[in-house]
Amino acid sequence: MLENDITRLGLSEKEAKVYLASLELGPATVQIISQKAGVNRATTYVVIDSLTEMGLMSTYDKGKKTFFTAESPERLLEYLKDQERTVKDKIDILREKMPELKSLVNIDTDKPIVRYYEGVEGLRAVQDDFADSLDEGDILYTFLPYDHFNATSLPAKMPLSAAKRVQKKIKMHVIYNSKIRQRAYEKEAEAHMRKYMYLPFDQFPFEGGMNIYGDKIFMIDYKGKTGGLVIENKTLANMMVNLFKLAWQQKKTSAGNSDIKDK
């Protein structure tokens, strides 16, 4: 168990075995450390060299023999702190160079960028992108097959993304279908800065979802193998927003205001 914990700190499995064996043995020869760790002798030499470079082992000669000993666990903590400082330095350098790196990115704005996301976690990553990409007052337009969406594990994984969107005061307009109108779902409108429009499933049986935000169109398959496709293109996104508004306005005109729940 302790060996597994040590590997989580960044040591390899053999490094963890040799370090722990050496801690227990105290000063010892390679042969004894090798036997205790269960690592062959030649590999133990290589591992000791690696641990020595980390400052976690040291060597001394006594007579004709060479002994190796593990440094105290406190030195392991110092090693991790050194790694932390190194990572922070790298992050600072990257942040400083980020504008320059971004200026090198060659994006053909006339060609749509397409990305595929698989599984619930992939879809959740795009959900997080809603809040990261949009600003206060922006609108996220959504076509939602409520029954199919609710049958996935996504609803349980969305609260954090939704809370972040609400915190940034990003609005959401939702056209959803269902076999039964979801009054309880609509009652959440005020708390979640959403407007809803209901479509009966028997009249509009779409089973995939779509989110349009910024310059992106996110299309989701809730019925088959859960996954989604993001298309990034300003022209296409603008077209889909206009189609959404057309559907919204047509439904509003034909049914009055009875099917729309304001935020």
Secondary structure as the mmCIF struct_conf table of DSSP 4:
data_model
#
loop_
_struct_conf.conf_type_id
_struct_conf.id
_struct_conf.beg_label_comp_id
_struct_conf.beg_label_asym_id
_struct_conf.beg_label_seq_id
_struct_conf.end_label_comp_id
_struct_conf.end_label_asym_id
_struct_conf.end_label_seq_id
HELX_RH_AL_P HELX_RH_AL_P1 LEU A 2 THR A 7
TURN_TY1_P TURN_TY1_P1 ARG A 8 GLY A 10
HELX_RH_AL_P HELX_RH_AL_P2 GLU A 13 LEU A 25
BEND BEND1 PRO A 27 PRO A 27
STRN STRN1 ALA A 28 ALA A 28
HELX_RH_AL_P HELX_RH_AL_P3 VAL A 30 ALA A 37
TURN_TY1_P TURN_TY1_P2 GLY A 38 GLY A 38
HELX_RH_AL_P HELX_RH_AL_P4 ARG A 41 GLU A 53
TURN_TY1_P TURN_TY1_P3 MET A 54 GLY A 55
BEND BEND2 LEU A 56 LEU A 56
STRN STRN2 MET A 57 LYS A 62
TURN_TY1_P TURN_TY1_P4 GLY A 63 LYS A 64
STRN STRN3 LYS A 65 ALA A 70
HELX_LH_PP_P HELX_LH_PP_P1 GLU A 71 SER A 72
HELX_RH_AL_P HELX_RH_AL_P5 PRO A 73 LEU A 104
TURN_TY1_P TURN_TY1_P5 THR A 109 ASP A 110
BEND BEND3 LYS A 111 LYS A 111
STRN STRN4 ILE A 113 GLU A 118
HELX_RH_AL_P HELX_RH_AL_P6 GLY A 119 SER A 133
TURN_TY1_P TURN_TY1_P6 GLU A 136 GLY A 137
STRN STRN5 ILE A 139 PRO A 145
HELX_RH_AL_P HELX_RH_AL_P7 TYR A 146 ASN A 150
TURN_TY1_P TURN_TY1_P7 ALA A 151 ALA A 151
BEND BEND4 THR A 152 SER A 153
HELX_RH_AL_P HELX_RH_AL_P8 LEU A 154 LYS A 157
HELX_RH_AL_P HELX_RH_AL_P9 PRO A 159 GLN A 167
TURN_TY1_P TURN_TY1_P8 LYS A 168 LYS A 169
STRN STRN6 LYS A 171 SER A 178
BEND BEND5 LYS A 179 ILE A 180
HELX_RH_AL_P HELX_RH_AL_P10 ARG A 183 GLU A 186
TURN_TY1_P TURN_TY1_P9 LYS A 187 GLU A 188
HELX_RH_AL_P HELX_RH_AL_P11 ALA A 189 HIS A 192
TURN_TY1_P TURN_TY1_P10 MET A 193 MET A 193
STRN STRN7 ARG A 194 PRO A 200
TURN_TY1_P TURN_TY1_P11 PHE A 201 GLN A 203
BEND BEND6 PHE A 204 PHE A 204
STRN STRN8 GLY A 208 TYR A 213
TURN_TY1_P TURN_TY1_P12 GLY A 214 ASP A 215
STRN STRN9 LYS A 216 ASP A 221
BEND BEND7 TYR A 222 LYS A 225
STRN STRN10 GLY A 227 GLU A 232
HELX_RH_AL_P HELX_RH_AL_P12 LYS A 234 ALA A 255
TURN_TY1_P TURN_TY1_P13 GLY A 256 ASP A 259
STRN STRN11 ILE A 260 LYS A 261
#
